[in-house]
């Protein structure tokens, strides 16, 4: 468990609307617990489809509360952008982690788990476990 600080969540999508909608869904399903810092980082600065290192870095800084930041990405080039930022070493807050999880289910699991005060490892584990959710 954390020391009262909540893990921040960044949702990186090629679409600003998708990132914002998944953030809204995840926060809504987290219920009445503490307000988890969640930020969408979707699209480009000009509003087009794509990813933006600047938007991702700004979102990560905005949700950093000192307990770590979990970043979930929708598609390949979004993952590559986050990996490039992590490789830079100083573009993202310390203890930022790219989480290999399904975008929607993983985001919901991450936010719900973060709302319990869980640490970054537990938030990541919950998001990754979303790969096992069966629909039939």
N, C-alpha and C positions, 0 to 999 in steps of 0.2 A: 504494500500500500504506500501511497505517497504521503508527503507531510502536509497535506491539505491543499497543495497546488495541483491543479488538474492538467493532464496531458492535453496539448493542443492538437487539433486535427486540421489538415489542409487537404482539400479535394481538388485535384488537378484534372481538368477535362479539356478537350479540344473546343468545347462549347461553353460559353459563359452561362447560358441558360441551364444546361445540364448540371454544371457544377453547383450553381445556386439552388436548383431544385433538389438535388441529392442532399445538399447541406440542410435544407429546410426539412426534408423528409426525415433524415437521421435525427435532427434535433427534436422534431415533433414526436418521434417514436421513443426518445429517451425518457419521456415522461416528466414528472415533476421534480426530478433531482436537481442537483446543481447545474448551473448553466455552463456547459462545456464550451470552451472557445473553439469555434469551427469557422473556417474561412474558405470560401470557394476561390479557386484561381483558374478561371476558365477563359479560353479564347486568347486573343491577342489584345494589345493595348488599343488598337483601332476598332475593336469590336468584332473582328472576323474570327473564323475558325482557325485553330492552331493552338500553340502553347507559347507562353512568354516567361522567360527566366525572371524578368523583373516582377511580374505579377505573382509568381510563385514565391520569390524571396520576400516580397512585401506581405503576402498572406502568412508566411511562416513567422515573420517578425511580429505580426499582429496577434497571433494566437499563443506565442511563447509566454508561458507563465513560470518557467523554470523547472518543469517536470518532464520536459521533452516534447517533441513535436512528431506526430505520425503523419506521413504524407502518403496518400493513396492516389493513384493515377489511372486514367481510363484506358489509354492505348499506348502503343509502342513508343512513339516519339515524345509523348508526355513523360514516360519513364526515362527516356534518354536525357531529356532536359533536366529532370530532377537529379539523375546520376551525375550529370555534368556539374550542377550546382554543388552537390555533395563533394565532388572531386576538387572543386575550387578551395574548399576548406573554410572559407570565411564569408560565404554568401548566405548561408543558412544558420540559424541559431545552433549553439552547441546541443548535442543530443537530439539531433533531427534524424529520423529514420525513414527510409522508403519502405513501405509495407507492401509485400506481394500478396494481394488479396483481391477478390472480385470487387468492382467499384461500388455498386449499390449495397449489396449485402455486407460487404466488408466495412463500408462507411457506417452503416447502421450499427453493426457489432462494435466497432471502434468507439463510437460516440456513447452508446449505452454503457459500455465497459468503463470508459473514461469518467462517466457521470458517477460511478461508484467510488471514485477516488483511486482506482487502480493505477499502477505504474505503467511506464511505457512498454515494458516487456509483456505485461498482461493485456494491454490494449492491442499490441501487435498480434499476440497469440489469438485473441478473440476474432480479429479481422481475418487472419489467415484461416482460422477454423471455418469461416464462412464458405470456403471452397467445398466443404463436405455437405452443405445444406442440399438436401434432395427435394425436388418438387413433385416427384411421382413415386 
